[in-house]
Amino acid sequence: METLQDATVKICELKGENLALFSLLACLVKALPPHVQQSLPDSFEREVESARVVCMNSAVSEHVSVGLESMADAIHSLLSSRR
């Protein structure tokens, strides 16, 4: 990034992309059969735990971990509302 303005624009773009992907995820979850929807929370928790381990053992900013937890909470809420 050349300037603070460029970085700010990129961050805003990434946030918008994140929201679009979350919206797609919600649509996909709604389209799944009920028995598959019921298995998603446990499967997701196993996968997100793997991601946490990768973050802990990598040279990433603490902001990555904060973002992971924030999105994981949102996805948990989405999956819980489908039960």
PDB file of N, CA, C and O in Angstrom, chain B, residues numbered from 101:
ATOM      1  N   MET B 101       0.835  -1.165   0.000  1.00  0.00           N
ATOM      2  CA  MET B 101       0.000   0.000   0.000  1.00  0.00           C
ATOM      3  C   MET B 101       0.889   1.240   0.000  1.00  0.00           C
ATOM      4  O   MET B 101       1.851   1.343   0.762  1.00  0.00           O
ATOM      5  N   GLU B 102       0.547   2.150  -0.853  1.00  0.00           N
ATOM      6  CA  GLU B 102       1.356   3.360  -0.962  1.00  0.00           C
ATOM      7  C   GLU B 102       1.003   4.413   0.086  1.00  0.00           C
ATOM      8  O   GLU B 102       1.884   5.108   0.592  1.00  0.00           O
ATOM      9  N   THR B 103      -0.261   4.528   0.405  1.00  0.00           N
ATOM     10  CA  THR B 103      -0.677   5.564   1.347  1.00  0.00           C
ATOM     11  C   THR B 103      -1.704   5.009   2.321  1.00  0.00           C
ATOM     12  O   THR B 103      -2.254   3.922   2.141  1.00  0.00           O
ATOM     13  N   LEU B 104      -1.935   5.791   3.349  1.00  0.00           N
ATOM     14  CA  LEU B 104      -2.963   5.415   4.311  1.00  0.00           C
ATOM     15  C   LEU B 104      -4.326   5.341   3.636  1.00  0.00           C
ATOM     16  O   LEU B 104      -5.137   4.479   3.976  1.00  0.00           O
ATOM     17  N   GLN B 105      -4.587   6.224   2.693  1.00  0.00           N
ATOM     18  CA  GLN B 105      -5.862   6.215   1.966  1.00  0.00           C
ATOM     19  C   GLN B 105      -6.015   4.907   1.184  1.00  0.00           C
ATOM     20  O   GLN B 105      -7.098   4.322   1.169  1.00  0.00           O
ATOM     21  N   ASP B 106      -4.939   4.443   0.534  1.00  0.00           N
ATOM     22  CA  ASP B 106      -4.992   3.176  -0.204  1.00  0.00           C
ATOM     23  C   ASP B 106      -5.301   2.013   0.736  1.00  0.00           C
ATOM     24  O   ASP B 106      -6.104   1.136   0.418  1.00  0.00           O
ATOM     25  N   ALA B 107      -4.647   2.023   1.901  1.00  0.00           N
ATOM     26  CA  ALA B 107      -4.884   0.964   2.874  1.00  0.00           C
ATOM     27  C   ALA B 107      -6.318   0.988   3.376  1.00  0.00           C
ATOM     28  O   ALA B 107      -6.941  -0.063   3.531  1.00  0.00           O
ATOM     29  N   THR B 108      -6.843   2.175   3.630  1.00  0.00           N
ATOM     30  CA  THR B 108      -8.216   2.319   4.105  1.00  0.00           C
ATOM     31  C   THR B 108      -9.207   1.817   3.063  1.00  0.00           C
ATOM     32  O   THR B 108     -10.172   1.129   3.396  1.00  0.00           O
ATOM     33  N   VAL B 109      -8.968   2.160   1.818  1.00  0.00           N
ATOM     34  CA  VAL B 109      -9.848   1.698   0.735  1.00  0.00           C
ATOM     35  C   VAL B 109      -9.810   0.175   0.651  1.00  0.00           C
ATOM     36  O   VAL B 109     -10.855  -0.458   0.506  1.00  0.00           O
ATOM     37  N   LYS B 110      -8.631  -0.417   0.740  1.00  0.00           N
ATOM     38  CA  LYS B 110      -8.513  -1.877   0.647  1.00  0.00           C
ATOM     39  C   LYS B 110      -9.219  -2.554   1.811  1.00  0.00           C
ATOM     40  O   LYS B 110      -9.887  -3.571   1.624  1.00  0.00           O
ATOM     41  N   ILE B 111      -9.078  -2.000   3.010  1.00  0.00           N
ATOM     42  CA  ILE B 111      -9.759  -2.569   4.179  1.00  0.00           C
ATOM     43  C   ILE B 111     -11.270  -2.534   3.984  1.00  0.00           C
ATOM     44  O   ILE B 111     -11.962  -3.506   4.285  1.00  0.00           O
ATOM     45  N   CYS B 112     -11.774  -1.426   3.487  1.00  0.00           N
ATOM     46  CA  CYS B 112     -13.222  -1.316   3.235  1.00  0.00           C
ATOM     47  C   CYS B 112     -13.674  -2.312   2.171  1.00  0.00           C
ATOM     48  O   CYS B 112     -14.744  -2.907   2.297  1.00  0.00           O
ATOM     49  N   GLU B 113     -12.878  -2.496   1.137  1.00  0.00           N
ATOM     50  CA  GLU B 113     -13.208  -3.479   0.101  1.00  0.00           C
ATOM     51  C   GLU B 113     -13.244  -4.888   0.695  1.00  0.00           C
ATOM     52  O   GLU B 113     -14.154  -5.664   0.401  1.00  0.00           O
ATOM     53  N   LEU B 114     -12.267  -5.213   1.521  1.00  0.00           N
ATOM     54  CA  LEU B 114     -12.224  -6.538   2.143  1.00  0.00           C
ATOM     55  C   LEU B 114     -13.421  -6.763   3.059  1.00  0.00           C
ATOM     56  O   LEU B 114     -13.970  -7.864   3.096  1.00  0.00           O
ATOM     57  N   LYS B 115     -13.829  -5.744   3.793  1.00  0.00           N
ATOM     58  CA  LYS B 115     -15.015  -5.861   4.647  1.00  0.00           C
ATOM     59  C   LYS B 115     -16.257  -6.121   3.807  1.00  0.00           C
ATOM     60  O   LYS B 115     -17.086  -6.956   4.169  1.00  0.00           O
ATOM     61  N   GLY B 116     -16.394  -5.415   2.693  1.00  0.00           N
ATOM     62  CA  GLY B 116     -17.533  -5.634   1.803  1.00  0.00           C
ATOM     63  C   GLY B 116     -17.524  -7.032   1.208  1.00  0.00           C
ATOM     64  O   GLY B 116     -18.566  -7.682   1.125  1.00  0.00           O
ATOM     65  N   GLU B 117     -16.350  -7.497   0.794  1.00  0.00           N
ATOM     66  CA  GLU B 117     -16.233  -8.848   0.256  1.00  0.00           C
ATOM     67  C   GLU B 117     -16.601  -9.878   1.313  1.00  0.00           C
ATOM     68  O   GLU B 117     -17.256 -10.877   1.015  1.00  0.00           O
ATOM     69  N   ASN B 118     -16.176  -9.633   2.552  1.00  0.00           N
ATOM     70  CA  ASN B 118     -16.488 -10.523   3.655  1.00  0.00           C
ATOM     71  C   ASN B 118     -17.998 -10.606   3.874  1.00  0.00           C
ATOM     72  O   ASN B 118     -18.541 -11.691   4.081  1.00  0.00           O
ATOM     73  N   LEU B 119     -18.666  -9.469   3.827  1.00  0.00           N
ATOM     74  CA  LEU B 119     -20.127  -9.451   3.995  1.00  0.00           C
ATOM     75  C   LEU B 119     -20.829 -10.193   2.861  1.00  0.00           C
ATOM     76  O   LEU B 119     -21.807 -10.902   3.095  1.00  0.00           O
ATOM     77  N   ALA B 120     -20.338 -10.033   1.644  1.00  0.00           N
ATOM     78  CA  ALA B 120     -20.932 -10.736   0.505  1.00  0.00           C
ATOM     79  C   ALA B 120     -20.758 -12.247   0.659  1.00  0.00           C
ATOM     80  O   ALA B 120     -21.687 -13.007   0.389  1.00  0.00           O
ATOM     81  N   LEU B 121     -19.582 -12.683   1.086  1.00  0.00           N
ATOM     82  CA  LEU B 121     -19.353 -14.116   1.288  1.00  0.00           C
ATOM     83  C   LEU B 121     -20.214 -14.667   2.417  1.00  0.00           C
ATOM     84  O   LEU B 121     -20.714 -15.789   2.328  1.00  0.00           O
ATOM     85  N   PHE B 122     -20.387 -13.887   3.476  1.00  0.00           N
ATOM     86  CA  PHE B 122     -21.243 -14.316   4.574  1.00  0.00           C
ATOM     87  C   PHE B 122     -22.693 -14.453   4.103  1.00  0.00           C
ATOM     88  O   PHE B 122     -23.397 -15.377   4.511  1.00  0.00           O
ATOM     89  N   SER B 123     -23.131 -13.541   3.252  1.00  0.00           N
ATOM     90  CA  SER B 123     -24.488 -13.620   2.695  1.00  0.00           C
ATOM     91  C   SER B 123     -24.653 -14.873   1.847  1.00  0.00           C
ATOM     92  O   SER B 123     -25.680 -15.547   1.918  1.00  0.00           O
ATOM     93  N   LEU B 124     -23.646 -15.182   1.051  1.00  0.00           N
ATOM     94  CA  LEU B 124     -23.679 -16.407   0.246  1.00  0.00           C
ATOM     95  C   LEU B 124     -23.726 -17.633   1.148  1.00  0.00           C
ATOM     96  O   LEU B 124     -24.478 -18.573   0.888  1.00  0.00           O
ATOM     97  N   LEU B 125     -22.929 -17.624   2.197  1.00  0.00           N
ATOM     98  CA  LEU B 125     -22.929 -18.738   3.137  1.00  0.00           C
ATOM     99  C   LEU B 125     -24.313 -18.952   3.732  1.00  0.00           C
ATOM    100  O   LEU B 125     -24.778 -20.088   3.835  1.00  0.00           O
ATOM    101  N   ALA B 126     -24.971 -17.871   4.124  1.00  0.00           N
ATOM    102  CA  ALA B 126     -26.317 -17.980   4.685  1.00  0.00           C
ATOM    103  C   ALA B 126     -27.282 -18.617   3.688  1.00  0.00           C
ATOM    104  O   ALA B 126     -28.105 -19.452   4.063  1.00  0.00           O
ATOM    105  N   CYS B 127     -27.183 -18.225   2.432  1.00  0.00           N
ATOM    106  CA  CYS B 127     -28.044 -18.815   1.394  1.00  0.00           C
ATOM    107  C   CYS B 127     -27.766 -20.305   1.222  1.00  0.00           C
ATOM    108  O   CYS B 127     -28.687 -21.112   1.095  1.00  0.00           O
ATOM    109  N   LEU B 128     -26.497 -20.650   1.221  1.00  0.00           N
ATOM    110  CA  LEU B 128     -26.127 -22.060   1.052  1.00  0.00           C
ATOM    111  C   LEU B 128     -26.606 -22.909   2.223  1.00  0.00           C
ATOM    112  O   LEU B 128     -27.089 -24.024   2.030  1.00  0.00           O
ATOM    113  N   VAL B 129     -26.474 -22.389   3.419  1.00  0.00           N
ATOM    114  CA  VAL B 129     -26.933 -23.134   4.599  1.00  0.00           C
ATOM    115  C   VAL B 129     -28.443 -23.349   4.532  1.00  0.00           C
ATOM    116  O   VAL B 129     -28.929 -24.442   4.824  1.00  0.00           O
ATOM    117  N   LYS B 130     -29.178 -22.322   4.153  1.00  0.00           N
ATOM    118  CA  LYS B 130     -30.638 -22.452   4.041  1.00  0.00           C
ATOM    119  C   LYS B 130     -31.042 -23.494   3.004  1.00  0.00           C
ATOM    120  O   LYS B 130     -32.088 -24.128   3.140  1.00  0.00           O
ATOM    121  N   ALA B 131     -30.227 -23.674   1.976  1.00  0.00           N
ATOM    122  CA  ALA B 131     -30.561 -24.603   0.898  1.00  0.00           C
ATOM    123  C   ALA B 131     -30.242 -26.058   1.248  1.00  0.00           C
ATOM    124  O   ALA B 131     -30.663 -26.968   0.534  1.00  0.00           O
ATOM    125  N   LEU B 132     -29.519 -26.283   2.318  1.00  0.00           N
ATOM    126  CA  LEU B 132     -29.136 -27.646   2.695  1.00  0.00           C
ATOM    127  C   LEU B 132     -30.294 -28.382   3.356  1.00  0.00           C
ATOM    128  O   LEU B 132     -31.148 -27.766   3.993  1.00  0.00           O
ATOM    129  N   PRO B 133     -30.318 -29.703   3.202  1.00  0.00           N
ATOM    130  CA  PRO B 133     -31.336 -30.492   3.903  1.00  0.00           C
ATOM    131  C   PRO B 133     -31.159 -30.351   5.420  1.00  0.00           C
ATOM    132  O   PRO B 133     -30.045 -30.143   5.901  1.00  0.00           O
ATOM    133  N   PRO B 134     -32.249 -30.464   6.162  1.00  0.00           N
ATOM    134  CA  PRO B 134     -32.193 -30.276   7.624  1.00  0.00           C
ATOM    135  C   PRO B 134     -31.148 -31.152   8.322  1.00  0.00           C
ATOM    136  O   PRO B 134     -30.468 -30.684   9.236  1.00  0.00           O
ATOM    137  N   HIS B 135     -31.012 -32.406   7.910  1.00  0.00           N
ATOM    138  CA  HIS B 135     -30.053 -33.278   8.595  1.00  0.00           C
ATOM    139  C   HIS B 135     -28.606 -32.806   8.393  1.00  0.00           C
ATOM    140  O   HIS B 135     -27.759 -33.017   9.261  1.00  0.00           O
ATOM    141  N   VAL B 136     -28.325 -32.178   7.263  1.00  0.00           N
ATOM    142  CA  VAL B 136     -26.992 -31.634   7.014  1.00  0.00           C
ATOM    143  C   VAL B 136     -26.806 -30.362   7.839  1.00  0.00           C
ATOM    144  O   VAL B 136     -25.742 -30.146   8.420  1.00  0.00           O
ATOM    145  N   GLN B 137     -27.838 -29.522   7.890  1.00  0.00           N
ATOM    146  CA  GLN B 137     -27.762 -28.297   8.683  1.00  0.00           C
ATOM    147  C   GLN B 137     -27.459 -28.612  10.148  1.00  0.00           C
ATOM    148  O   GLN B 137     -26.723 -27.879  10.808  1.00  0.00           O
ATOM    149  N   GLN B 138     -28.031 -29.705  10.648  1.00  0.00           N
ATOM    150  CA  GLN B 138     -27.831 -30.064  12.054  1.00  0.00           C
ATOM    151  C   GLN B 138     -26.399 -30.489  12.345  1.00  0.00           C
ATOM    152  O   GLN B 138     -25.921 -30.327  13.467  1.00  0.00           O
ATOM    153  N   SER B 139     -25.713 -31.028  11.348  1.00  0.00           N
ATOM    154  CA  SER B 139     -24.338 -31.482  11.579  1.00  0.00           C
ATOM    155  C   SER B 139     -23.304 -30.368  11.406  1.00  0.00           C
ATOM    156  O   SER B 139     -22.148 -30.528  11.797  1.00  0.00           O
ATOM    157  N   LEU B 140     -23.714 -29.252  10.825  1.00  0.00           N
ATOM    158  CA  LEU B 140     -22.763 -28.175  10.535  1.00  0.00           C
ATOM    159  C   LEU B 140     -22.104 -27.535  11.764  1.00  0.00           C
ATOM    160  O   LEU B 140     -20.893 -27.315  11.728  1.00  0.00           O
ATOM    161  N   PRO B 141     -22.824 -27.224  12.844  1.00  0.00           N
ATOM    162  CA  PRO B 141     -22.154 -26.556  13.975  1.00  0.00           C
ATOM    163  C   PRO B 141     -20.964 -27.342  14.523  1.00  0.00           C
ATOM    164  O   PRO B 141     -19.908 -26.762  14.779  1.00  0.00           O
ATOM    165  N   ASP B 142     -21.118 -28.639  14.704  1.00  0.00           N
ATOM    166  CA  ASP B 142     -20.008 -29.437  15.233  1.00  0.00           C
ATOM    167  C   ASP B 142     -18.863 -29.534  14.231  1.00  0.00           C
ATOM    168  O   ASP B 142     -17.694 -29.432  14.604  1.00  0.00           O
ATOM    169  N   SER B 143     -19.199 -29.729  12.973  1.00  0.00           N
ATOM    170  CA  SER B 143     -18.160 -29.796  11.936  1.00  0.00           C
ATOM    171  C   SER B 143     -17.419 -28.471  11.835  1.00  0.00           C
ATOM    172  O   SER B 143     -16.194 -28.443  11.711  1.00  0.00           O
ATOM    173  N   PHE B 144     -18.161 -27.384  11.889  1.00  0.00           N
ATOM    174  CA  PHE B 144     -17.539 -26.070  11.807  1.00  0.00           C
ATOM    175  C   PHE B 144     -16.616 -25.840  12.993  1.00  0.00           C
ATOM    176  O   PHE B 144     -15.514 -25.317  12.826  1.00  0.00           O
ATOM    177  N   GLU B 145     -17.044 -26.220  14.174  1.00  0.00           N
ATOM    178  CA  GLU B 145     -16.209 -26.011  15.358  1.00  0.00           C
ATOM    179  C   GLU B 145     -14.882 -26.761  15.229  1.00  0.00           C
ATOM    180  O   GLU B 145     -13.839 -26.237  15.621  1.00  0.00           O
ATOM    181  N   ARG B 146     -14.910 -27.963  14.691  1.00  0.00           N
ATOM    182  CA  ARG B 146     -13.662 -28.710  14.482  1.00  0.00           C
ATOM    183  C   ARG B 146     -12.746 -27.986  13.495  1.00  0.00           C
ATOM    184  O   ARG B 146     -11.537 -27.894  13.709  1.00  0.00           O
ATOM    185  N   GLU B 147     -13.332 -27.478  12.418  1.00  0.00           N
ATOM    186  CA  GLU B 147     -12.533 -26.779  11.407  1.00  0.00           C
ATOM    187  C   GLU B 147     -11.975 -25.463  11.927  1.00  0.00           C
ATOM    188  O   GLU B 147     -10.823 -25.126  11.653  1.00  0.00           O
ATOM    189  N   VAL B 148     -12.777 -24.720  12.670  1.00  0.00           N
ATOM    190  CA  VAL B 148     -12.306 -23.429  13.180  1.00  0.00           C
ATOM    191  C   VAL B 148     -11.230 -23.652  14.248  1.00  0.00           C
ATOM    192  O   VAL B 148     -10.330 -22.826  14.402  1.00  0.00           O
ATOM    193  N   GLU B 149     -11.318 -24.735  14.966  1.00  0.00           N
ATOM    194  CA  GLU B 149     -10.266 -25.043  15.943  1.00  0.00           C
ATOM    195  C   GLU B 149      -8.940 -25.306  15.219  1.00  0.00           C
ATOM    196  O   GLU B 149      -7.881 -24.899  15.696  1.00  0.00           O
ATOM    197  N   SER B 150      -8.999 -25.973  14.092  1.00  0.00           N
ATOM    198  CA  SER B 150      -7.791 -26.179  13.282  1.00  0.00           C
ATOM    199  C   SER B 150      -7.222 -24.841  12.815  1.00  0.00           C
ATOM    200  O   SER B 150      -6.007 -24.640  12.825  1.00  0.00           O
ATOM    201  N   ALA B 151      -8.090 -23.941  12.413  1.00  0.00           N
ATOM    202  CA  ALA B 151      -7.646 -22.613  11.978  1.00  0.00           C
ATOM    203  C   ALA B 151      -6.993 -21.858  13.130  1.00  0.00           C
ATOM    204  O   ALA B 151      -6.005 -21.151  12.931  1.00  0.00           O
ATOM    205  N   ARG B 152      -7.542 -22.007  14.332  1.00  0.00           N
ATOM    206  CA  ARG B 152      -6.942 -21.352  15.500  1.00  0.00           C
ATOM    207  C   ARG B 152      -5.519 -21.855  15.737  1.00  0.00           C
ATOM    208  O   ARG B 152      -4.612 -21.074  16.026  1.00  0.00           O
ATOM    209  N   VAL B 153      -5.339 -23.163  15.612  1.00  0.00           N
ATOM    210  CA  VAL B 153      -4.006 -23.752  15.810  1.00  0.00           C
ATOM    211  C   VAL B 153      -3.035 -23.216  14.762  1.00  0.00           C
ATOM    212  O   VAL B 153      -1.891 -22.893  15.081  1.00  0.00           O
ATOM    213  N   VAL B 154      -3.485 -23.120  13.523  1.00  0.00           N
ATOM    214  CA  VAL B 154      -2.629 -22.574  12.471  1.00  0.00           C
ATOM    215  C   VAL B 154      -2.234 -21.139  12.805  1.00  0.00           C
ATOM    216  O   VAL B 154      -1.070 -20.763  12.664  1.00  0.00           O
ATOM    217  N   CYS B 155      -3.193 -20.344  13.244  1.00  0.00           N
ATOM    218  CA  CYS B 155      -2.901 -18.945  13.601  1.00  0.00           C
ATOM    219  C   CYS B 155      -1.910 -18.868  14.748  1.00  0.00           C
ATOM    220  O   CYS B 155      -0.992 -18.049  14.723  1.00  0.00           O
ATOM    221  N   MET B 156      -2.089 -19.711  15.747  1.00  0.00           N
ATOM    222  CA  MET B 156      -1.199 -19.679  16.905  1.00  0.00           C
ATOM    223  C   MET B 156       0.228 -20.036  16.519  1.00  0.00           C
ATOM    224  O   MET B 156       1.177 -19.531  17.120  1.00  0.00           O
ATOM    225  N   ASN B 157       0.389 -20.895  15.532  1.00  0.00           N
ATOM    226  CA  ASN B 157       1.703 -21.380  15.136  1.00  0.00           C
ATOM    227  C   ASN B 157       2.248 -20.675  13.907  1.00  0.00           C
ATOM    228  O   ASN B 157       3.182 -21.166  13.273  1.00  0.00           O
ATOM    229  N   SER B 158       1.681 -19.536  13.567  1.00  0.00           N
ATOM    230  CA  SER B 158       2.119 -18.766  12.407  1.00  0.00           C
ATOM    231  C   SER B 158       2.465 -17.351  12.840  1.00  0.00           C
ATOM    232  O   SER B 158       2.042 -16.871  13.891  1.00  0.00           O
ATOM    233  N   ALA B 159       3.237 -16.714  12.004  1.00  0.00           N
ATOM    234  CA  ALA B 159       3.606 -15.322  12.281  1.00  0.00           C
ATOM    235  C   ALA B 159       2.559 -14.404  11.662  1.00  0.00           C
ATOM    236  O   ALA B 159       2.813 -13.747  10.652  1.00  0.00           O
ATOM    237  N   VAL B 160       1.366 -14.366  12.286  1.00  0.00           N
ATOM    238  CA  VAL B 160       0.298 -13.500  11.801  1.00  0.00           C
ATOM    239  C   VAL B 160      -0.032 -12.479  12.872  1.00  0.00           C
ATOM    240  O   VAL B 160       0.212 -12.693  14.060  1.00  0.00           O
ATOM    241  N   SER B 161      -0.579 -11.390  12.436  1.00  0.00           N
ATOM    242  CA  SER B 161      -0.981 -10.325  13.353  1.00  0.00           C
ATOM    243  C   SER B 161      -2.088 -10.824  14.275  1.00  0.00           C
ATOM    244  O   SER B 161      -2.880 -11.689  13.902  1.00  0.00           O
ATOM    245  N   GLU B 162      -2.130 -10.269  15.479  1.00  0.00           N
ATOM    246  CA  GLU B 162      -3.218 -10.604  16.399  1.00  0.00           C
ATOM    247  C   GLU B 162      -4.567 -10.209  15.810  1.00  0.00           C
ATOM    248  O   GLU B 162      -5.600 -10.749  16.206  1.00  0.00           O
ATOM    249  N   HIS B 163      -4.562  -9.272  14.869  1.00  0.00           N
ATOM    250  CA  HIS B 163      -5.805  -8.844  14.229  1.00  0.00           C
ATOM    251  C   HIS B 163      -6.410  -9.964  13.387  1.00  0.00           C
ATOM    252  O   HIS B 163      -7.624 -10.014  13.191  1.00  0.00           O
ATOM    253  N   VAL B 164      -5.561 -10.861  12.890  1.00  0.00           N
ATOM    254  CA  VAL B 164      -6.065 -12.014  12.144  1.00  0.00           C
ATOM    255  C   VAL B 164      -6.862 -12.914  13.085  1.00  0.00           C
ATOM    256  O   VAL B 164      -7.947 -13.381  12.739  1.00  0.00           O
ATOM    257  N   SER B 165      -6.323 -13.149  14.263  1.00  0.00           N
ATOM    258  CA  SER B 165      -7.021 -13.978  15.250  1.00  0.00           C
ATOM    259  C   SER B 165      -8.329 -13.333  15.695  1.00  0.00           C
ATOM    260  O   SER B 165      -9.339 -14.015  15.868  1.00  0.00           O
ATOM    261  N   VAL B 166      -8.303 -12.023  15.880  1.00  0.00           N
ATOM    262  CA  VAL B 166      -9.524 -11.304  16.262  1.00  0.00           C
ATOM    263  C   VAL B 166     -10.568 -11.438  15.149  1.00  0.00           C
ATOM    264  O   VAL B 166     -11.742 -11.685  15.422  1.00  0.00           O
ATOM    265  N   GLY B 167     -10.140 -11.278  13.912  1.00  0.00           N
ATOM    266  CA  GLY B 167     -11.052 -11.426  12.778  1.00  0.00           C
ATOM    267  C   GLY B 167     -11.601 -12.832  12.679  1.00  0.00           C
ATOM    268  O   GLY B 167     -12.786 -13.023  12.408  1.00  0.00           O
ATOM    269  N   LEU B 168     -10.743 -13.822  12.898  1.00  0.00           N
ATOM    270  CA  LEU B 168     -11.181 -15.220  12.873  1.00  0.00           C
ATOM    271  C   LEU B 168     -12.256 -15.452  13.919  1.00  0.00           C
ATOM    272  O   LEU B 168     -13.292 -16.050  13.625  1.00  0.00           O
ATOM    273  N   GLU B 169     -12.018 -14.983  15.137  1.00  0.00           N
ATOM    274  CA  GLU B 169     -12.997 -15.200  16.211  1.00  0.00           C
ATOM    275  C   GLU B 169     -14.300 -14.459  15.942  1.00  0.00           C
ATOM    276  O   GLU B 169     -15.381 -14.976  16.222  1.00  0.00           O
ATOM    277  N   SER B 170     -14.201 -13.263  15.404  1.00  0.00           N
ATOM    278  CA  SER B 170     -15.396 -12.485  15.093  1.00  0.00           C
ATOM    279  C   SER B 170     -16.253 -13.191  14.038  1.00  0.00           C
ATOM    280  O   SER B 170     -17.469 -13.309  14.189  1.00  0.00           O
ATOM    281  N   MET B 171     -15.608 -13.652  12.981  1.00  0.00           N
ATOM    282  CA  MET B 171     -16.363 -14.341  11.927  1.00  0.00           C
ATOM    283  C   MET B 171     -16.848 -15.704  12.414  1.00  0.00           C
ATOM    284  O   MET B 171     -17.945 -16.132  12.056  1.00  0.00           O
ATOM    285  N   ALA B 172     -16.051 -16.380  13.217  1.00  0.00           N
ATOM    286  CA  ALA B 172     -16.482 -17.669  13.766  1.00  0.00           C
ATOM    287  C   ALA B 172     -17.735 -17.490  14.618  1.00  0.00           C
ATOM    288  O   ALA B 172     -18.657 -18.303  14.542  1.00  0.00           O
ATOM    289  N   ASP B 173     -17.775 -16.435  15.424  1.00  0.00           N
ATOM    290  CA  ASP B 173     -18.972 -16.157  16.229  1.00  0.00           C
ATOM    291  C   ASP B 173     -20.188 -15.905  15.339  1.00  0.00           C
ATOM    292  O   ASP B 173     -21.283 -16.394  15.616  1.00  0.00           O
ATOM    293  N   ALA B 174     -19.986 -15.140  14.274  1.00  0.00           N
ATOM    294  CA  ALA B 174     -21.094 -14.851  13.350  1.00  0.00           C
ATOM    295  C   ALA B 174     -21.589 -16.128  12.679  1.00  0.00           C
ATOM    296  O   ALA B 174     -22.794 -16.325  12.517  1.00  0.00           O
ATOM    297  N   ILE B 175     -20.665 -16.985  12.292  1.00  0.00           N
ATOM    298  CA  ILE B 175     -21.059 -18.240  11.639  1.00  0.00           C
ATOM    299  C   ILE B 175     -21.738 -19.170  12.637  1.00  0.00           C
ATOM    300  O   ILE B 175     -22.713 -19.838  12.295  1.00  0.00           O
ATOM    301  N   HIS B 176     -21.233 -19.219  13.861  1.00  0.00           N
ATOM    302  CA  HIS B 176     -21.910 -20.017  14.894  1.00  0.00           C
ATOM    303  C   HIS B 176     -23.347 -19.546  15.072  1.00  0.00           C
ATOM    304  O   HIS B 176     -24.261 -20.364  15.173  1.00  0.00           O
ATOM    305  N   SER B 177     -23.551 -18.238  15.111  1.00  0.00           N
ATOM    306  CA  SER B 177     -24.909 -17.691  15.243  1.00  0.00           C
ATOM    307  C   SER B 177     -25.782 -18.089  14.063  1.00  0.00           C
ATOM    308  O   SER B 177     -26.938 -18.476  14.231  1.00  0.00           O
ATOM    309  N   LEU B 178     -25.216 -17.990  12.872  1.00  0.00           N
ATOM    310  CA  LEU B 178     -25.949 -18.380  11.658  1.00  0.00           C
ATOM    311  C   LEU B 178     -26.354 -19.857  11.742  1.00  0.00           C
ATOM    312  O   LEU B 178     -27.509 -20.205  11.497  1.00  0.00           O
ATOM    313  N   LEU B 179     -25.408 -20.705  12.087  1.00  0.00           N
ATOM    314  CA  LEU B 179     -25.685 -22.141  12.127  1.00  0.00           C
ATOM    315  C   LEU B 179     -26.649 -22.498  13.252  1.00  0.00           C
ATOM    316  O   LEU B 179     -27.466 -23.407  13.103  1.00  0.00           O
ATOM    317  N   SER B 180     -26.561 -21.799  14.360  1.00  0.00           N
ATOM    318  CA  SER B 180     -27.469 -22.067  15.488  1.00  0.00           C
ATOM    319  C   SER B 180     -28.896 -21.664  15.150  1.00  0.00           C
ATOM    320  O   SER B 180     -29.849 -22.294  15.610  1.00  0.00           O
ATOM    321  N   SER B 181     -29.045 -20.625  14.355  1.00  0.00           N
ATOM    322  CA  SER B 181     -30.389 -20.164  14.005  1.00  0.00           C
ATOM    323  C   SER B 181     -31.073 -21.115  13.028  1.00  0.00           C
ATOM    324  O   SER B 181     -32.280 -21.010  12.812  1.00  0.00           O
ATOM    325  N   ARG B 182     -30.340 -22.017  12.451  1.00  0.00           N
ATOM    326  CA  ARG B 182     -30.889 -22.965  11.473  1.00  0.00           C
ATOM    327  C   ARG B 182     -31.374 -24.240  12.136  1.00  0.00           C
ATOM    328  O   ARG B 182     -32.012 -25.060  11.476  1.00  0.00           O
ATOM    329  N   ARG B 183     -31.099 -24.435  13.400  1.00  0.00           N
ATOM    330  CA  ARG B 183     -31.476 -25.689  14.086  1.00  0.00           C
ATOM    331  C   ARG B 183     -32.938 -25.749  14.360  1.00  0.00           C
ATOM    332  O   ARG B 183     -33.420 -26.729  14.928  1.00  0.00           O
TER     333      ARG B 183
END
